[in-house]
Amino acid sequence: MKKRHGYASLAALMAVVALICVGIYLSVGTAKGRPALRTPPASANPVWIGTWSASPVYAAPTTTAPGAPSGSAGRSVRNIVHTSIGGTAARVTLSNLAGTAPLKVDSVSLAVRAGNGPAALPGTLRRVTFQGAPHATVAGGGQLVSDPVVLRIPYDGDLLISIHTPGPGSVVTTHPQARQTSYLAEGDHTLDERGEGYTGRTTSWHHISAVDVLTAEARGTVVAIGDSITDGVSSTRDTNRRWPDVLSDRLGGRYGVLNQGISGNRLLTYGRGPSTLERLDRDALERPGARTVIVLIGINDLLHAPYSPTADRLIEGLGELTRRAHARDLRVVGSTLMPCYGYPLCTPALEAERTRVNAAIRSGRIFDTVVDFDRALRDPYAPHQLYPAYDSGDHLHPSDAGYERMGRSVDPARL
């Protein structure tokens, strides 16, 4: 009897504690209507979440297939992409967003990469289908998602996505600043496991814009959107040392990290691709599993006359970006603009506008939270310029050490 009374008392105590915990959880609400700082649990059931992506960049018009502008019809391209989370299956998005005519694809394969070349890990090469067929046609200006491919996708690993296009195309959709070597072959070598036919090389990704994985382990996707600094320009090729890669390593497969940087991109106007505001839905808000957007954009708007806006116009555009993300229930982490003294286009007038934009960002009026890349990378004795060890040498883009510093400046608790 005493033992039962003891258990009853213990149960009552545990119930009270549970109610208190629930109350605490519910009281951690939103500030100013913004998403709370809570880490969501992993899904009980497998869901599709982005593991890799690259924003399409519209190449110059050409009548060639992969390898544009110097390639020829009938080549295969073997794209090398790096995963941020793993899963039990994958699906690939083919992109013809830059195309003015249909893109005909007669063979696509997916495999886990073996080593550092174009070879597939034995036993992992899979044919990719589209509505059950091994071939597909992607409409001009469109994209197409493949059928699920059952394959164990590794976290923090490389995938091979091989595509053969039999005839000439119009404008090839690429991402030129891949910072990754991919491979080219004459003829159809999509099912070439050893990759011996891939004798050519390219530093662009061709015809692809995303890979999603089926997983019950990851909690969602963090999307980094921005310009060349997010794209990783000046980082060492084939080493995955862009700052989103560093962040992905820190998150350890709990979140997918998607890099939607475009070199030369601007917030408000066209710059080597649609403006960030124009491509925001497609490249960030609609990504599978998206929960958080990290924004680093605006320095190209200030650098390039005659489009150079005032700080007020940039601040207004960043606010619009945040409002649109909140309408999709996404959290927004905004970054200050980094210094550029010594870069040819970086004038005292630009520095004054940059300082005004950063003051507004730090005030907390624009974003849910802030990552201060400016303070993280600037020279403490000359705050209008990058710290020498973090400068790639052009005084605008970070070095590998600078990108490492950026990736470690993001607080995972705020994602």
C-alpha positions in Angstrom: 0.0 0.0 0.0 2.8 2.4 0.9 4.5 1.6 -2.3 1.4 2.3 -4.3 0.9 5.6 -2.5 4.6 6.4 -3.3 4.1 5.7 -7.0 0.9 7.7 -7.0 2.7 10.7 -5.5 5.6 10.3 -7.9 3.1 10.2 -10.8 1.4 13.3 -9.6 4.7 15.1 -9.3 5.7 14.1 -12.8 2.4 15.3 -14.2 2.9 18.7 -12.5 6.4 18.9 -14.0 5.1 18.0 -17.4 2.5 20.7 -17.2 5.1 23.2 -16.2 7.3 22.1 -19.1 4.4 22.5 -21.6 3.7 25.9 -20.2 7.3 27.0 -20.6 7.4 25.6 -24.2 4.2 27.4 -25.1 5.4 30.6 -23.5 8.5 30.7 -25.8 6.5 32.5 -28.4 7.4 34.9 -31.1 8.9 38.3 -30.8 7.1 40.8 -33.0 5.3 37.9 -34.7 8.5 36.3 -35.7 9.3 32.5 -35.6 10.5 31.4 -32.2 14.0 30.1 -31.5 13.1 26.4 -31.2 14.8 23.4 -32.8 12.1 21.3 -34.5 12.3 17.6 -34.0 13.2 15.3 -36.8 10.2 14.0 -38.8 8.6 10.8 -37.7 8.1 9.9 -41.3 10.5 10.3 -44.2 10.0 13.6 -46.1 11.8 15.3 -49.0 14.4 17.8 -47.9 17.0 19.6 -50.1 20.6 18.4 -49.8 22.2 20.4 -52.6 21.2 23.2 -55.0 22.6 25.8 -57.3 20.8 28.8 -58.7 20.6 28.7 -62.5 22.6 31.4 -64.3 21.7 32.3 -67.8 24.6 31.7 -70.2 25.1 33.4 -73.5 23.0 32.1 -76.4 24.5 29.1 -78.1 23.5 26.2 -80.3 25.7 23.8 -78.3 24.8 21.2 -75.7 26.9 20.6 -72.5 30.2 22.4 -72.3 28.8 25.6 -73.7 30.0 27.8 -75.3 32.6 25.5 -76.7 30.9 22.1 -76.5 29.0 20.2 -79.2 25.8 18.3 -79.4 25.9 14.7 -78.2 28.1 15.1 -75.2 27.6 13.8 -71.7 28.3 15.9 -68.6 29.0 14.3 -65.3 28.2 16.9 -62.6 29.9 16.6 -59.2 27.7 17.9 -56.3 28.3 17.8 -52.6 25.6 16.7 -50.1 24.7 18.4 -46.8 22.4 15.7 -45.5 21.8 12.0 -46.3 18.8 9.9 -47.1 17.3 6.7 -48.5 16.4 8.0 -51.9 17.0 11.1 -54.1 15.3 13.1 -56.8 17.1 15.4 -59.3 15.8 18.7 -60.8 16.7 19.3 -64.4 16.7 22.9 -65.3 16.1 24.6 -68.7 15.2 28.0 -67.1 17.6 29.8 -69.5 16.5 27.9 -72.5 14.4 29.3 -75.3 13.7 25.9 -76.9 12.9 22.5 -75.4 15.8 20.6 -73.9 15.8 16.9 -74.9 17.6 14.6 -72.5 17.8 10.9 -73.5 19.7 9.5 -70.5 20.4 10.5 -66.9 22.1 8.6 -64.1 22.9 9.1 -60.4 25.7 7.6 -58.4 27.8 8.0 -55.3 31.3 9.2 -56.2 34.4 7.1 -55.6 37.5 9.0 -54.9 38.3 12.3 -56.5 37.6 11.6 -60.2 34.6 10.8 -62.4 34.3 7.2 -61.2 31.2 5.9 -59.4 31.3 3.9 -56.2 30.7 0.3 -57.4 27.1 -0.8 -57.1 25.7 2.7 -56.7 25.1 3.8 -60.3 21.3 4.2 -61.0 19.4 5.2 -64.0 17.2 8.2 -63.4 13.7 8.2 -64.8 10.9 10.7 -65.5 7.4 9.4 -65.1 8.9 6.0 -65.7 10.8 6.8 -68.8 14.6 7.1 -69.1 14.3 10.2 -71.4 12.6 13.6 -70.9 12.0 16.9 -72.6 12.2 20.0 -70.4 10.3 23.0 -71.8 12.1 26.2 -72.5 12.1 28.3 -69.4 11.0 25.3 -67.3 12.4 22.6 -65.0 11.5 19.0 -64.3 11.8 16.8 -61.2 12.8 13.2 -61.6 11.2 10.1 -60.2 12.6 9.0 -56.8 15.8 7.0 -57.1 16.3 4.4 -54.4 19.9 4.8 -53.2 21.6 5.4 -49.9 22.7 9.0 -50.1 25.6 9.8 -47.8 25.8 12.9 -45.7 28.8 15.1 -46.5 29.6 13.1 -49.7 29.8 13.6 -53.4 27.2 12.5 -56.0 27.6 12.1 -59.7 24.7 13.3 -61.9 25.4 12.4 -65.5 23.3 13.8 -68.4 23.4 13.1 -72.1 21.7 15.5 -74.5 21.5 14.0 -78.1 21.0 17.2 -80.1 21.7 20.9 -80.1 20.0 23.1 -77.6 19.4 26.9 -77.4 20.8 28.6 -74.3 22.4 26.2 -71.8 21.4 26.6 -68.2 24.5 26.5 -66.1 26.0 27.6 -62.8 29.4 28.9 -63.9 31.0 29.6 -60.5 30.7 26.1 -59.2 34.2 26.0 -57.6 34.0 22.3 -58.5 35.4 20.3 -61.4 32.9 18.3 -63.3 33.5 16.1 -66.4 32.7 15.8 -70.1 32.6 12.9 -72.5 31.8 12.4 -76.2 28.7 10.3 -76.7 26.4 8.7 -74.1 28.5 7.8 -71.0 25.8 8.2 -68.4 26.1 4.5 -67.3 29.9 4.4 -67.4 30.6 3.3 -63.9 34.4 3.8 -64.1 34.1 7.1 -65.8 36.9 6.4 -68.3 35.1 8.2 -71.1 35.1 11.5 -69.2 38.2 13.0 -70.6 37.1 16.6 -70.6 36.6 19.0 -67.7 34.3 21.9 -66.9 34.1 24.3 -63.9 30.3 24.8 -64.4 27.3 22.7 -63.4 25.1 22.0 -66.4 21.3 21.3 -66.6 20.7 20.7 -62.9 19.5 23.0 -60.1 18.7 20.7 -57.1 18.9 17.3 -55.4 16.5 16.4 -52.7 16.7 13.4 -50.4 14.1 11.3 -48.6 14.9 11.4 -44.9 13.4 11.1 -41.4 16.6 12.3 -39.7 17.0 15.9 -40.9 14.9 18.7 -39.4 14.6 20.9 -42.4 16.6 23.1 -44.8 18.6 26.3 -44.3 18.9 28.3 -47.5 21.8 30.8 -48.0 20.9 33.3 -50.7 23.2 36.0 -51.9 26.0 37.0 -54.3 29.5 35.9 -55.1 30.5 35.8 -51.4 27.8 33.2 -50.7 28.6 31.5 -54.1 32.2 31.0 -52.8 34.1 32.9 -55.4 37.8 32.9 -54.5 37.5 29.7 -52.3 39.8 26.9 -53.3 38.2 24.7 -56.0 37.2 21.1 -55.3 37.5 21.6 -51.5 34.0 22.7 -50.5 35.3 25.7 -48.5 32.4 28.1 -49.1 30.9 29.5 -45.9 27.7 27.6 -46.3 29.8 24.4 -46.5 31.5 25.3 -43.2 28.0 25.9 -41.7 26.8 22.5 -43.1 29.7 20.7 -41.4 28.9 22.4 -38.1 25.2 21.3 -38.3 26.3 17.7 -38.8 23.5 16.5 -41.1 20.7 17.8 -38.9 19.7 20.4 -41.5 20.2 20.5 -45.2 22.1 23.6 -46.3 21.4 25.0 -49.8 23.7 27.5 -51.5 21.7 29.9 -53.7 24.5 32.4 -54.3 25.0 33.9 -57.7 28.2 35.8 -58.5 27.3 39.4 -59.4 23.8 39.1 -58.1 21.9 42.2 -56.8 19.0 42.6 -54.5 17.0 45.0 -56.6 18.0 44.7 -60.3 19.2 42.1 -62.8 22.9 41.1 -62.3 24.1 37.9 -63.8 20.7 36.4 -63.2 17.4 37.7 -61.8 17.5 40.0 -58.8 17.4 38.3 -55.4 13.8 39.6 -54.9 12.8 38.2 -58.3 14.2 34.7 -57.7 13.4 34.6 -54.0 10.4 32.3 -54.2 12.0 29.8 -56.6 15.4 29.7 -55.1 14.7 30.0 -51.4 11.1 30.0 -50.1 9.9 27.1 -52.2 12.9 24.8 -51.4 11.8 21.4 -49.9 11.9 21.6 -46.1 12.9 25.2 -46.0 12.8 26.7 -42.5 15.4 29.5 -42.4 16.8 31.9 -45.0 20.2 33.5 -44.4 20.6 36.7 -46.5 23.8 38.3 -47.6 23.1 40.7 -50.5 23.4 44.3 -51.4 27.0 45.2 -52.0 26.7 44.7 -55.8 23.8 47.1 -55.8 26.0 49.7 -54.3 29.0 49.0 -56.4 27.5 49.2 -59.9 26.4 52.5 -61.3 24.1 53.7 -62.8 21.8 51.3 -60.8 23.4 52.2 -57.5 20.4 52.7 -55.1 20.5 54.7 -51.8 20.8 52.9 -48.5 17.1 53.6 -47.9 16.1 51.7 -51.1 18.3 48.8 -50.1 16.8 48.7 -46.6 13.3 48.8 -48.1 14.2 45.9 -50.4 15.6 43.8 -47.5 12.4 44.5 -45.5 10.3 43.3 -48.5 12.4 40.1 -48.6 11.7 39.4 -44.9 8.0 40.1 -45.2 7.7 37.6 -48.0 9.6 34.9 -46.1 7.4 35.5 -43.0 4.3 35.0 -45.2 5.7 31.4 -45.8 6.4 31.0 -42.1 10.2 31.1 -42.6 12.7 32.6 -40.3 15.2 35.2 -41.8 18.8 35.6 -40.6 20.3 38.8 -42.2 23.9 39.7 -42.5 25.7 43.0 -42.5 27.5 44.0 -45.7 31.2 43.4 -45.5 33.9 46.1 -46.1 35.5 46.6 -49.5 38.1 49.3 -49.2 40.8 48.8 -51.8 38.4 47.3 -54.4 38.4 49.6 -57.4 34.7 50.4 -57.3 34.6 50.9 -53.5 34.4 54.7 -53.0 33.9 56.8 -49.9 30.3 57.5 -51.0 29.7 53.7 -51.2 31.2 53.3 -47.7 28.8 55.8 -46.3 25.8 54.0 -47.8 27.1 50.6 -46.6 27.5 52.0 -43.1 23.9 53.2 -43.1 22.6 49.8 -44.3 24.6 48.0 -41.6 23.2 50.3 -38.9 19.7 49.5 -40.0 20.4 45.7 -40.1 22.0 45.8 -36.6 19.0 47.7 -35.2 16.9 44.6 -35.4 14.2 46.3 -37.5 14.7 44.3 -40.6 15.5 40.6 -39.8 14.6 38.1 -37.1 18.2 37.9 -36.1 21.5 39.1 -37.4 24.9 37.5 -38.2 27.5 40.3 -38.3 29.9 39.2 -41.0 31.2 42.8 -41.2 32.5 42.7 -37.6 33.7 39.1 -38.0 35.9 39.8 -41.0 36.9 43.5 -40.8 40.3 44.7 -39.7 39.8 46.0 -36.1 42.4 48.8 -36.8 40.9 49.8 -40.2 37.2 48.7 -40.1 36.5 49.9 -43.6 38.6 47.0 -45.0 38.9 43.3 -44.6 41.4 41.8 -42.1 44.4 40.8 -44.2 44.2 37.1 -43.3 40.5 37.0 -44.4 41.1 38.9 -47.7 41.5 36.8 -50.9 43.6 39.6 -52.3 41.0 41.6 -54.2 39.7 43.3 -51.1 36.1 42.2 -51.7 36.0 38.4 -51.6 37.2 36.4 -48.5 40.0 33.9 -48.5 39.4 30.3 -47.3 40.2 31.5 -43.8 37.6 34.3 -44.2 35.0 31.8 -45.4 35.8 29.6 -42.4 35.3 32.6 -40.1 32.0 33.4 -41.7 30.7 29.8 -41.4 31.6 29.8 -37.7 30.0 33.2 -37.1 26.5 31.8 -37.6 24.9 30.7 -34.4 23.2 27.3 -34.9 20.9 28.1 -32.0 19.3 30.9 -34.0 18.4 28.7 -36.9 
